[in-house]
Amino acid sequence: MDFDELRSRAIRIHDMYDELNLAERGRTWSRQDFMLGFIGDVGDLAKLVMAAEGTRTVPGGQDALEHELADCLWSVLILAHRYDVDLPAVFTRTMDELEEIIGGRLGTE
């Protein structure tokens, strides 16, 4: 699956959540709600990484870790969508900048 397919699928699920939240709660999530949800997902991911490293006991193992990574990716895709960020372009620009900085420090530039 390429990036555009990932983004389209994420937005389709986002729209389904909007429909569900309207039906069940009478409102959709704001951009702030999505950010707070993402923070919760990152916290869950941190616990699963600690479990994978043996410093914590959390049920679910590798399957739970994979699920949480996918949840975090979904949140990033949706936040980029909701804030009109061209994530592929910004990612490329940021990686180019980091490559230049790190390469310069390593003397490989």
C-alpha positions in Angstrom: 0.0 0.0 0.0 1.5 3.4 -1.0 1.2 6.6 1.0 -1.9 7.9 -0.9 -3.7 4.6 -0.2 -2.8 4.8 3.5 -4.0 8.4 3.7 -7.2 7.6 1.8 -8.0 4.6 4.0 -7.2 6.7 7.2 -9.6 9.4 6.0 -12.3 6.9 5.2 -12.1 5.5 8.7 -12.0 9.1 10.1 -15.2 9.8 8.2 -16.8 6.7 9.6 -15.9 7.7 13.1 -17.4 11.1 12.5 -20.7 9.4 11.5 -20.6 7.1 14.5 -19.8 9.9 17.0 -22.6 12.0 15.6 -25.0 9.2 16.0 -23.9 8.1 19.5 -22.7 11.4 21.0 -24.2 14.2 18.9 -20.8 15.6 17.9 -17.6 14.8 16.0 -14.1 15.0 17.3 -12.2 18.3 17.0 -8.6 18.5 16.0 -7.8 18.8 19.7 -9.7 15.6 20.4 -7.7 13.8 17.8 -4.5 15.1 19.4 -5.5 14.0 22.8 -6.4 10.5 21.4 -3.0 10.4 19.8 -1.3 11.1 23.1 -3.3 8.2 24.7 -2.1 6.0 21.9 1.5 7.0 22.3 1.2 6.2 26.1 -0.2 2.8 25.2 2.6 2.3 22.8 5.2 3.3 25.4 3.9 0.6 27.8 4.0 -2.0 25.0 7.6 -1.1 24.1 8.5 -1.4 27.8 6.9 -4.8 27.8 8.8 -5.9 24.7 12.0 -4.8 26.5 11.1 -6.8 29.6 10.7 -3.8 31.9 6.9 -4.0 32.2 4.2 -6.7 32.0 1.5 -5.8 29.5 -0.8 -8.4 27.8 -1.0 -8.6 24.1 2.7 -9.0 23.0 3.7 -8.3 19.5 0.1 -8.2 18.2 -0.7 -5.4 20.6 2.5 -3.5 19.7 1.7 -3.7 16.0 -1.9 -2.6 16.6 -0.7 0.4 18.6 1.9 1.4 16.0 -0.9 1.3 13.4 -3.2 3.4 15.7 -0.4 6.0 16.0 0.2 6.1 12.3 -3.5 6.6 11.7 -3.5 9.5 14.2 -0.6 11.2 12.5 -2.2 10.8 9.1 -5.5 12.3 10.4 -3.8 15.1 12.2 -1.9 16.0 9.0 -5.2 15.8 7.1 -7.0 18.0 9.6 -4.3 20.6 9.6 -3.8 20.5 5.8 -0.2 19.3 6.0 1.3 17.7 2.9 3.0 15.0 4.9 5.0 13.4 2.1 6.5 16.8 1.1 7.2 17.8 4.7 8.7 14.4 5.6 11.0 14.5 2.6 12.1 18.0 3.4 12.7 17.1 7.1 14.7 14.0 6.2 16.8 16.0 3.7 17.6 18.5 6.5 18.4 15.8 9.0 20.6 14.0 6.5 22.5 17.1 5.8 23.0 17.9 9.5 23.9 14.4 10.5 26.1 13.9 7.4 27.9 17.1 8.2 28.6 16.0 11.8 29.8 12.6 10.6 31.9 14.3 8.0 30.2 12.3 5.2 28.6 15.2 3.5 
